[in-house]
Amino acid sequence: MENTVFGFTEEQITEIGLTWGIGGFILLMVFIIISVARESRAGRFGTFVLFFVLAFGIFGFLLKQVIQWWLGLE
């Protein structure tokens, strides 16, 4: 018998956490970037630079998901 927490296996909890948890943190990062841009009065170009540089982490996470799907590793 597998150990479960609230009816979920460890694998299911991990999958939910990595998909929705990290997705939620990405959304939080977007709001933080907007807040930093407004408080620092970065202007259009400064806001663009903030999003461009900090979005590389988001892009890397999404690209990892696409590569896993494409190679059938899920």
Secondary structure, DSSP 4 states (H G I P E B T S, - for coil): ----BTTB-HHHHHHHIIIIIHHHHHHHHHHHHHHHHHHTT-HHHHHHHHHHHHHHHHHHHHHHHHHHHHHT--
